[in-house]
Amino acid sequence: MTLVAGGRDTGTVAGPGSRAKLSDKDLVESVLRELSEAADRWEQLVAEAETITYSVDLGDIHAVANSDGRLVELTLHPNVMTGYTHGELADRLNTAIAALREEAQAENAARYGKGVR
């Protein structure tokens, strides 16, 4: 910022394609506008993420998770409860959850260019 005659400060704001001298009021309004636009973009990303789900169907187990990793649906075939031992059922559920994780990681890599950490 540079002090100019009359006690008014001016500043240079690096905006998209412009580097203009602005008065204090213009500078504040510019910053507020950029913050508002960034907040709007963030809200769009959050709303989009809320609609994303990942699903896996192993035939006897169907699972759906949301983008937060929360299991939102789990459907077990009736024979699962009697056809598997406790350990086998745990292994089968872990397989379904691992498949959900892999699907989410692949989606995030495709969408954002990196894997989930």
Buried (B, 14 or more C-beta within 10 A) or exposed (E): EEEEEEEEEBBEBEEEEEEEEBEEEBBEEBBEEEEEEEEEEEEEEEEEEEEBBBBBEBEBBBBBBBBEEEEEEEEBEEEBEEEBEEEEBEEBBEBBBEBBBEBBBEBBEEEEEEEEE
